[in-house]
Amino acid sequence: MLRIAVALVLIAGVGYGGLIGVRTLFAASAAVIHQTWFAPYVDVTLTPTYQFQNSSADGARQTALGFVVADPSSGCTPSWGAAYTLAQADQSLALASRIAQVRQDGAQPIVSFGGQAHTSLDVACTSVQNLTAAYQSVIDAYQLKTIDLDIESAALDNFQAGQRRVEAVAGLEQAARKAHRQLSVWLTLPVEPSGLQDDAISVIESMLRDHVSITGINITAMDFTQPPTAGTTMLQLVENALNATNTQLASLFPRYGIHLHSQQIWQRLGATVMIGQNDIQAENFTVPDAQGLVSFAAANHLGRISMWSLNRDSQCGSSFPENGMLSNTCSGTAQSSLDFSHIFGQLHGDASIMSSAGDVQPAGANTNPADVPYPQWSASADYPAGSKVVENGEIYQARWYNTGDDPQTQVQYSWQSPWELLGPVLPGDHAPVIVKPQAHT
């Protein structure tokens, strides 16, 4: 009996230690199988502005908006694409209102920090406290439940930036728990068909080493160093990268007390593909590749699929596709409009894999005339394309020149109206300050 009692104590101790290791690092229940979720990226600052808040232009339940980076003149100030501060994006792009519209429609916006083109906040901002505040200001501004840290270029190999990032994310998670709010953090990292390289693995290890929660690892399965060989498709290279990464994580996690079986690792793994023509000339991710990736995701219970980008989800050339063309606004492969979105949209999962004790309700429209950030609509005014107006607390933008067309007139299809709904006037909005020129004497 004494031997049995000792054995039971030892078994209980080992089980409790393993439970603590998993519980502190991952948020989802191991027993629940979640459907793969689809979140296309949108280049927020690219012209022409992509109207992601319109369900006919973006049918996904969640959308990754990129990219928030450091302001060129102030390293700890978040900006959209180094072009707009948050306030400037609200004024010029009506961004906060458009994001609020997404939430009102029951969908979930995701903000992606970093990316390839500009300096990321963790590199530019050398104060952990200020970096944490910068991230938090974006989370608060858009009431985010999920954020995406796209770590590449200079941020990938910058050890000091990596340490600041770890401490900042730990602070964000602590603040979310204290406020009883949900916060999911995804790491987006470059990959090769052979798997994650050493610098990407080091990013993951830095988080695990300091017991920071990671919701998932999203690999950028694009722009591979070696293009497909004869008889090999981009789909095969993407699948190779996913299989290799799954194997790497299965070896990595136990070193930090995390014991998951293969299916549980798949649930914490995602892939972002560059639809159509990649930056490498011989790499072109086609519509059949997308269909194959949906089947692969369903078979393996993959956590997430993303694509770069909604701005590009149409073929180059109206009558005949211009295959192989590299563009920010078309794919460079044969397709119908939004073909990739519709294919990946078959994946009906939800990014919100954690329950939230303090759910934030979408803001209602602010109908106070004193707060409108744009002129009130007038039936007698002329409105060139791009004009913004407010009616009954909602912001609209003219698609084409019009006069006398009420933005709130009901139409069967949204394209029949000359007005694009951008979203509600938010609490705290106000009329723009107009500086009058001083008279010269």
C-alpha positions in Angstrom: 0.0 0.0 0.0 2.9 2.4 0.8 4.5 1.8 -2.6 1.1 2.4 -4.4 0.6 5.7 -2.4 4.1 6.9 -3.4 3.5 6.0 -7.1 0.2 7.9 -7.1 1.9 11.0 -5.6 4.7 10.9 -8.3 2.2 10.5 -11.1 0.1 13.4 -9.8 3.1 15.6 -9.5 4.3 14.9 -13.1 0.7 15.4 -14.4 0.4 18.8 -12.6 3.7 20.0 -13.9 2.8 19.2 -17.5 -0.6 20.9 -17.1 1.0 24.1 -15.9 3.4 24.1 -18.8 0.6 23.9 -21.4 -1.8 26.1 -19.6 0.5 29.0 -19.3 1.5 29.0 -23.0 -1.6 28.1 -25.0 -5.2 29.3 -24.6 -7.3 26.7 -26.5 -8.6 23.5 -25.1 -6.7 20.5 -26.4 -9.8 18.4 -26.9 -11.7 20.9 -29.1 -11.2 20.7 -32.9 -11.7 24.1 -34.4 -12.5 24.8 -38.1 -9.8 26.4 -40.2 -10.4 30.2 -40.4 -9.7 32.4 -43.3 -8.4 36.0 -42.9 -7.2 37.7 -46.1 -4.7 40.6 -45.8 -5.6 44.1 -47.0 -3.0 46.7 -47.8 -4.8 49.6 -46.1 -2.8 52.5 -47.5 -2.6 51.2 -51.1 -4.4 53.4 -53.7 -7.1 52.8 -54.8 -8.5 52.3 -51.3 -9.9 48.8 -50.8 -13.3 48.9 -49.2 -12.9 46.0 -46.9 -15.9 47.0 -44.8 -18.2 46.2 -47.8 -19.2 42.5 -47.5 -19.4 42.2 -51.3 -15.7 43.2 -51.5 -14.7 41.2 -48.5 -16.8 38.3 -47.4 -14.4 36.9 -44.8 -15.5 36.9 -41.1 -12.1 38.2 -40.2 -9.7 40.4 -42.1 -6.0 41.2 -41.4 -5.3 44.9 -42.0 -1.7 45.8 -42.7 0.6 47.2 -41.7 1.1 49.2 -38.5 4.7 50.3 -38.3 6.8 53.0 -36.7 6.1 56.6 -37.7 9.2 57.8 -39.6 9.5 60.9 -37.4 8.7 59.2 -34.1 9.8 55.6 -33.5 7.3 54.9 -30.7 4.3 56.3 -32.6 2.3 53.8 -34.5 1.4 54.6 -38.1 -0.3 53.0 -41.0 2.4 52.2 -43.6 4.6 55.0 -42.4 2.1 57.3 -44.2 -0.7 58.1 -41.6 -0.8 58.3 -37.9 -4.0 56.7 -36.4 -5.7 60.1 -36.3 -4.6 60.9 -39.9 -5.9 57.5 -41.1 -9.3 58.3 -39.5 -9.4 61.7 -41.2 -8.1 60.7 -44.7 -9.3 57.0 -44.9 -12.2 57.0 -42.4 -10.4 53.9 -41.1 -11.8 53.7 -37.5 -15.4 54.1 -38.9 -14.8 51.4 -41.5 -13.4 49.0 -38.9 -16.4 49.8 -36.6 -18.6 48.9 -39.6 -16.9 45.5 -39.8 -17.6 44.9 -36.2 -21.3 45.9 -36.5 -21.6 43.4 -39.3 -20.5 40.7 -36.9 -17.0 40.2 -38.4 -13.7 40.7 -36.8 -10.9 43.0 -37.8 -7.3 41.9 -37.1 -4.4 44.4 -37.2 -1.0 43.2 -38.5 2.1 44.9 -37.1 5.3 44.9 -39.0 5.7 43.6 -42.5 8.5 43.9 -45.0 8.4 47.4 -46.4 8.9 49.7 -43.4 10.5 49.9 -39.9 8.6 47.9 -37.3 7.7 49.4 -33.9 9.8 46.9 -32.0 12.9 48.0 -34.0 12.4 51.7 -33.9 11.0 52.0 -30.3 13.8 51.3 -27.8 11.7 51.6 -24.7 9.7 48.5 -23.6 7.2 50.7 -21.8 6.6 53.0 -24.8 6.5 50.0 -27.2 3.8 48.3 -25.0 1.9 51.6 -25.0 2.1 51.9 -28.8 0.7 48.4 -29.3 -2.0 49.0 -26.7 -3.1 52.3 -28.3 -3.9 50.4 -31.5 -5.7 47.6 -29.7 -7.8 50.2 -27.9 -8.4 52.4 -30.9 -10.0 49.5 -32.9 -11.2 47.3 -30.0 -9.1 44.4 -31.3 -9.3 40.8 -30.0 -6.6 39.4 -32.3 -3.3 40.9 -33.4 -0.8 39.6 -35.9 3.0 40.3 -35.5 4.5 40.0 -39.0 8.2 39.6 -38.2 10.6 39.9 -41.1 13.4 42.0 -42.6 15.4 43.9 -39.9 13.0 42.7 -37.1 13.8 39.1 -37.7 17.5 39.2 -36.7 17.4 42.1 -34.2 18.0 40.5 -30.8 17.2 43.7 -28.8 14.0 44.3 -30.8 13.0 40.7 -30.1 13.5 41.0 -26.4 11.5 44.2 -26.3 8.8 42.5 -28.3 8.6 39.6 -25.8 8.2 42.0 -22.9 5.7 44.1 -24.6 3.5 41.2 -25.6 3.7 39.9 -22.0 2.5 43.3 -20.8 -0.4 43.3 -23.3 -1.6 39.9 -22.2 -1.4 40.9 -18.6 -3.4 44.0 -19.2 -6.0 42.0 -21.2 -6.4 39.4 -18.4 -6.7 42.2 -15.8 -9.5 43.9 -17.9 -11.2 40.5 -18.6 -10.7 40.9 -22.3 -9.6 38.5 -25.0 -6.3 39.0 -26.8 -5.0 36.4 -29.3 -1.4 36.9 -30.6 -0.2 35.3 -33.8 3.4 35.3 -35.0 3.8 35.5 -38.8 7.2 34.3 -39.9 9.0 33.5 -43.2 9.5 29.9 -44.3 11.1 27.7 -46.9 9.7 24.3 -48.2 12.2 22.7 -45.8 10.6 24.6 -42.8 11.4 27.5 -40.6 15.0 28.9 -40.7 17.1 29.4 -37.5 16.2 33.1 -37.1 12.4 32.4 -37.2 12.8 29.5 -34.7 14.7 31.9 -32.4 11.7 34.3 -32.5 9.4 31.5 -31.3 11.8 30.3 -28.7 12.2 33.8 -27.2 8.4 33.9 -26.6 8.3 30.3 -25.1 11.4 30.9 -23.0 9.7 33.8 -21.2 6.3 32.0 -20.9 4.5 34.4 -23.3 1.3 33.0 -24.8 1.3 32.4 -28.5 -2.0 31.6 -30.1 -0.5 30.4 -33.3 2.4 30.4 -35.8 1.5 31.7 -39.3 4.1 31.0 -42.0 4.5 33.2 -45.1 4.6 30.4 -47.7 5.6 32.5 -50.6 8.7 33.9 -52.4 10.7 30.7 -51.8 14.4 30.8 -52.5 14.1 28.0 -55.0 11.1 28.1 -57.4 9.2 24.9 -58.2 11.1 22.4 -60.4 9.5 20.9 -63.5 6.4 19.0 -62.6 6.1 20.6 -59.1 3.4 23.1 -58.2 3.4 25.9 -55.7 0.7 24.0 -53.8 3.3 21.2 -53.2 5.9 23.6 -51.9 3.3 25.2 -49.5 2.3 21.8 -48.2 6.0 20.8 -47.8 6.5 24.0 -45.8 3.5 23.3 -43.5 4.5 19.6 -43.0 8.1 20.6 -42.2 7.0 23.4 -39.8 4.6 21.0 -38.0 7.5 18.6 -37.5 9.8 21.4 -36.2 7.2 22.6 -33.7 6.6 19.0 -32.5 10.3 18.9 -31.6 10.5 22.4 -30.3 7.5 22.6 -27.9 8.5 19.8 -25.5 11.8 21.6 -24.7 9.6 24.2 -23.0 7.2 21.8 -21.2 4.6 21.8 -23.9 3.3 18.4 -24.9 0.9 18.4 -27.8 0.0 15.7 -30.4 0.3 16.5 -34.1 -3.4 17.5 -34.5 -3.1 20.0 -31.7 0.0 21.5 -33.4 -1.9 21.8 -36.7 -4.6 23.8 -34.9 -1.9 26.4 -33.9 -0.4 26.6 -37.4 -1.4 28.8 -40.3 -0.2 29.7 -43.8 -0.3 32.9 -45.8 0.1 32.5 -49.6 0.8 35.2 -52.2 -2.0 34.6 -54.7 -0.9 34.6 -58.3 2.5 35.9 -59.3 5.0 35.9 -56.4 8.1 38.2 -56.3 10.1 35.2 -57.7 9.3 35.0 -61.4 8.8 31.3 -61.7 6.5 31.1 -58.6 2.8 31.5 -59.5 0.1 30.4 -57.0 -2.9 29.5 -59.1 -6.6 29.0 -58.5 -6.2 25.1 -58.6 -3.4 25.6 -56.0 -5.9 27.4 -53.8 -8.5 24.7 -54.1 -5.9 22.1 -53.2 -4.8 24.1 -50.1 -8.4 24.2 -48.9 -8.6 20.4 -49.1 -5.2 20.1 -47.3 -6.4 22.5 -44.5 -9.6 20.6 -44.0 -7.9 17.2 -43.9 -5.3 18.4 -41.3 -7.5 20.8 -39.3 -5.1 23.6 -40.1 -5.6 26.6 -37.8 -5.6 29.4 -40.3 -5.3 30.4 -44.0 -4.5 33.9 -45.2 -3.6 35.4 -48.5 -1.7 38.4 -49.8 -3.9 40.2 -50.7 -7.5 41.2 -51.2 -6.2 44.2 -53.2 -4.8 41.7 -55.7 -7.8 39.3 -56.0 -8.5 39.9 -59.7 -6.7 39.0 -62.9 -4.5 41.5 -64.7 -6.2 42.3 -68.0 -9.9 42.5 -68.5 -10.4 40.2 -71.6 -7.3 38.0 -71.4 -5.3 37.3 -68.3 -1.8 38.7 -68.2 -0.1 35.8 -66.6 3.2 36.4 -64.7 2.5 40.1 -64.2 3.6 41.3 -60.7 1.3 44.0 -59.4 -0.2 45.3 -56.1 -3.7 45.5 -57.6 -4.0 42.3 -59.6 -2.8 38.7 -59.3 -1.0 37.9 -62.5 -2.8 34.6 -62.9 -6.0 33.5 -64.7 -9.0 34.0 -62.4 -12.4 35.5 -61.9 -12.8 38.6 -59.7 -12.4 37.6 -56.0 -11.9 33.9 -57.0 -9.3 33.3 -54.3 -11.5 34.9 -51.6 -14.5 32.7 -52.6 -12.4 29.5 -52.6 -10.7 30.2 -49.2 -14.1 31.5 -47.9 -15.2 27.9 -47.8 -13.3 27.7 -44.6 -15.8 28.9 -41.9 -13.7 28.9 -38.8 -13.5 31.8 -36.3 -10.3 33.5 -35.2 -11.7 33.9 -31.7 -10.6 30.5 -30.2 -10.5 31.9 -26.7 -13.6 32.9 -24.7 -13.8 36.5 -23.6 -15.1 37.5 -20.2 -15.4 41.2 -21.1 -16.7 41.3 -24.7 -16.7 44.8 -26.2 -19.9 45.9 -28.0 -19.5 47.8 -31.3 -19.9 51.5 -31.0 -23.2 53.0 -32.1 -23.4 55.8 -34.6 -22.9 59.3 -33.1 -25.7 61.5 -34.5 -24.6 64.7 -32.8 -24.3 67.3 -35.7 -21.5 69.1 -33.8 -19.3 66.0 -34.0 -19.5 65.1 -37.7 -16.0 64.8 -39.3 -17.4 65.5 -42.8 -20.1 67.8 -44.2 -23.8 66.7 -43.8 -25.2 65.4 -47.0 -27.3 68.0 -48.9 -29.7 67.2 -51.7 -28.7 70.3 -53.6 -24.9 69.9 -53.4 -22.7 68.5 -56.1 -20.4 65.6 -55.0 -17.4 64.6 -57.1 -16.0 61.0 -56.8 -14.2 60.6 -53.4 -16.3 63.2 -51.6 -17.2 62.2 -48.0 -20.5 63.1 -46.3 -22.4 62.3 -43.1 -26.1 61.4 -42.9 -27.8 60.2 -39.7 -24.5 59.4 -38.1 -23.1 57.3 -41.0 -20.2 58.3 -43.2 -20.4 57.8 -47.0 -18.0 58.3 -49.8 -19.0 59.0 -53.4 -18.1 56.3 -55.9 -18.8 58.7 -58.8 -20.0 62.2 -59.4 -23.6 62.7 -58.2 -26.1 65.2 -57.0 -29.4 64.6 -55.3 -28.8 60.9 -54.7 -29.6 60.2 -51.0 -26.8 57.9 -49.5 -29.4 56.1 -47.4 -31.8 55.3 -50.3 -32.4 51.5 -50.2 -31.1 49.7 -53.3 -31.2 46.0 -54.2 -27.4 45.8 -54.7 -24.8 48.1 -53.2 -23.2 48.8 -56.6 -26.4 50.5 -57.7 -25.8 53.4 -55.3 -23.2 56.2 -56.0 -22.4 56.0 -52.3 -20.1 53.6 -50.4 -20.9 53.2 -46.7 -17.7 53.7 -44.8 -19.1 53.3 -41.3 -20.5 55.2 -38.3 -19.4 58.5 -36.9 -17.7 57.4 -33.7 -17.8 58.9 -30.2 -15.1 61.5 -29.9 -15.2 62.4 -33.6 -15.4 66.1 -34.4 -15.5 68.5 -37.3 -12.0 69.1 -38.9 -10.2 72.2 -37.8 -10.0 74.6 -40.8 -7.1 77.0 -40.5 -8.0 80.3 -42.2 -5.2 82.1 -44.0 -4.1 85.3 -42.3 -4.6 88.6 -44.2 -1.3 90.3 -45.2 -1.0 94.0 -44.3 
